[in-house]
Amino acid sequence: MVKRSKTVVLSVIISLFVLIFGIGILYFKSRPGNSNFQKPKWKPLSVDEVKAIRGEDQDADGVRDDVQAFINSTYPESAKVRAALGQIAKSLQLAIENPENALATQKPVYLALSCLEATLPNLEIYGEISEQLEAAVVNSDVRSRAYIRYDANLSGQTFSITRGKMQDCSFNSAELAN
């Protein structure tokens, strides 16, 4: 009787192990970045959508005029912070104009964020100001949809980023007054 109950217990344990292991494999394969994960199929951006995403940039510096106005009004006292915010704005603009090339456009975004972290006099405001700038760049329905596409195309990827390094800035901070 004891031998038979040991066999039943062992069979139950093996069955539970196989069941749990199988569920684990199914879960893992359904995760982003794994072979069964399917990214959404997007239709190409129309000419009108691309035009709306680009917006007005009268001085052709890569920062839309409305975003430039936001940057200038938010940090009028610091040329370095304005330059760092401009770098983020340019990189985010490039990302939403080319959401299908997310892997190529993500590095400038992360470098720009690192630059902002190095430039800000107070890191407590880093999250708040970067979120406000992102909202200013992605400020319409078509831009929001493009940002979602960009973000979805990064899904399942891992990246290493630098933190707070002036060499990540695209400008020479020594040339700026403050």
C-alpha positions as CSV (number, residue, x, y, z in Angstrom):
1,M,0.0,0.0,0.0
2,V,2.8,2.4,0.9
3,K,4.6,1.7,-2.4
4,R,1.4,2.4,-4.4
5,S,0.7,5.7,-2.6
6,K,4.4,6.8,-3.3
7,T,3.8,6.0,-7.0
8,V,0.6,8.0,-7.0
9,V,2.2,11.0,-5.2
10,L,5.2,10.8,-7.6
11,S,2.9,10.7,-10.6
12,V,0.9,13.7,-9.3
13,I,4.1,15.7,-8.7
14,I,5.5,14.9,-12.2
15,S,2.1,15.8,-13.7
16,L,2.1,19.1,-11.8
17,F,5.7,19.8,-12.8
18,V,4.9,19.2,-16.5
19,L,1.8,21.3,-16.3
20,I,3.5,24.3,-14.6
21,F,6.5,24.0,-16.9
22,G,4.3,24.0,-20.0
23,I,2.3,27.0,-18.8
24,G,5.6,28.8,-18.1
25,I,6.8,28.1,-21.6
26,L,3.6,29.4,-23.1
27,Y,3.8,32.6,-21.0
28,F,7.4,33.2,-21.9
29,K,6.8,32.8,-25.6
30,S,3.9,35.3,-25.5
31,R,6.1,38.0,-23.9
32,P,7.3,40.9,-26.0
33,G,10.7,40.2,-27.6
34,N,10.0,36.5,-27.9
35,S,9.3,34.6,-31.0
36,N,5.5,34.5,-30.8
37,F,5.0,38.2,-30.1
38,Q,3.5,40.0,-33.0
39,K,4.0,43.7,-33.2
40,P,1.0,45.7,-34.6
41,K,0.8,46.1,-38.3
42,W,0.7,49.8,-39.1
43,K,-0.3,51.4,-42.3
44,P,2.3,53.9,-43.6
45,L,1.9,57.5,-42.5
46,S,0.0,59.5,-45.1
47,V,1.6,62.7,-46.6
48,D,-0.9,64.8,-44.6
49,E,0.0,63.0,-41.4
50,V,3.7,63.5,-42.0
51,K,3.1,67.2,-42.7
52,A,1.0,67.5,-39.5
53,I,3.7,65.8,-37.4
54,R,6.4,68.1,-38.8
55,G,4.5,71.3,-38.0
56,E,6.1,74.7,-38.5
57,D,9.8,75.3,-38.0
58,Q,10.5,78.7,-39.4
59,D,14.2,78.8,-38.5
60,A,14.8,75.2,-39.7
61,D,16.7,74.2,-36.5
62,G,14.9,70.9,-36.1
63,V,12.7,72.2,-33.2
64,R,9.1,73.1,-34.1
65,D,8.2,76.7,-33.4
66,D,5.5,75.8,-30.8
67,V,8.0,73.6,-28.9
68,Q,10.7,76.3,-29.2
69,A,8.3,78.8,-27.6
70,F,7.6,76.3,-24.8
71,I,11.3,75.8,-24.1
72,N,12.1,79.6,-24.2
73,S,9.2,80.4,-21.8
74,T,10.0,77.5,-19.4
75,Y,13.8,78.2,-19.0
76,P,14.5,81.8,-20.0
77,E,17.3,82.1,-17.5
78,S,19.5,79.1,-18.7
79,A,20.9,78.8,-22.2
80,K,22.4,75.4,-21.3
81,V,19.1,74.0,-20.2
82,R,17.3,75.5,-23.2
83,A,20.0,73.9,-25.5
84,A,19.5,70.5,-23.7
85,L,15.7,70.7,-24.1
86,G,16.2,71.6,-27.7
87,Q,18.3,68.5,-28.2
88,I,15.5,66.4,-26.7
89,A,12.9,68.1,-28.8
90,K,14.9,67.5,-32.0
91,S,15.4,63.8,-31.2
92,L,11.8,63.2,-30.2
93,Q,10.7,65.0,-33.4
94,L,12.9,62.7,-35.4
95,A,11.5,59.7,-33.6
96,I,7.8,60.6,-34.3
97,E,8.5,61.5,-37.9
98,N,10.1,58.1,-38.4
99,P,8.3,55.7,-36.0
100,E,9.2,52.7,-38.1
101,N,12.9,53.4,-37.6
102,A,12.6,53.4,-33.8
103,L,15.7,51.4,-33.2
104,A,17.8,53.9,-35.1
105,T,16.2,57.0,-33.5
106,Q,16.2,55.9,-29.9
107,K,19.9,56.5,-29.2
108,P,19.7,60.3,-29.9
109,V,16.7,60.4,-27.5
110,Y,18.6,58.7,-24.7
111,L,21.7,60.8,-25.3
112,A,19.6,64.0,-25.1
113,L,18.0,62.8,-21.9
114,S,21.5,62.2,-20.5
115,C,22.5,65.7,-21.6
116,L,19.5,67.2,-19.8
117,E,20.4,65.3,-16.6
118,A,23.9,66.7,-16.8
119,T,22.7,70.2,-17.5
120,L,20.0,70.7,-14.9
121,P,21.0,72.5,-11.8
122,N,18.5,70.5,-9.7
123,L,17.8,66.8,-10.6
124,E,14.5,66.9,-8.6
125,I,12.9,68.6,-11.6
126,Y,14.3,66.3,-14.3
127,G,11.3,64.0,-14.5
128,E,8.8,66.9,-14.5
129,I,10.5,69.0,-17.1
130,S,11.3,66.0,-19.4
131,E,7.6,64.9,-19.2
132,Q,6.4,68.5,-19.9
133,L,8.7,68.7,-23.0
134,E,7.5,65.3,-24.2
135,A,3.9,66.6,-23.9
136,A,4.8,69.7,-25.8
137,V,6.4,67.7,-28.7
138,V,3.6,65.1,-28.8
139,N,0.8,67.6,-28.5
140,S,-1.7,66.5,-31.1
141,D,-3.7,63.3,-32.0
142,V,-1.5,62.5,-35.0
143,R,1.7,63.1,-33.1
144,S,0.5,61.0,-30.2
145,R,-0.3,58.1,-32.6
146,A,3.1,58.4,-34.1
147,Y,4.7,58.4,-30.7
148,I,2.7,55.3,-29.8
149,R,4.0,53.6,-33.0
150,Y,7.6,54.6,-32.1
151,D,7.2,53.2,-28.6
152,A,5.6,50.0,-29.9
153,N,8.5,49.5,-32.3
154,L,10.8,49.6,-29.3
155,S,8.8,47.1,-27.4
156,G,10.7,44.1,-26.3
157,Q,14.1,45.7,-26.7
158,T,16.7,46.4,-24.1
159,F,19.1,49.4,-24.1
160,S,21.9,50.6,-22.0
161,I,21.9,54.3,-21.5
162,T,24.3,56.8,-20.1
163,R,23.4,59.0,-17.2
164,G,24.1,62.7,-16.9
165,K,27.1,63.1,-19.1
166,M,28.0,66.5,-20.7
167,Q,29.7,64.6,-23.6
168,D,26.2,63.4,-24.6
169,C,25.2,67.0,-25.4
170,S,25.2,68.0,-29.0
171,F,26.3,71.5,-28.1
172,N,29.4,72.9,-26.5
173,S,28.3,74.0,-23.0
174,A,31.4,76.1,-22.5
175,E,30.2,78.4,-25.3
176,L,26.9,79.1,-23.4
177,A,26.7,81.8,-20.7
178,N,24.7,79.8,-18.1
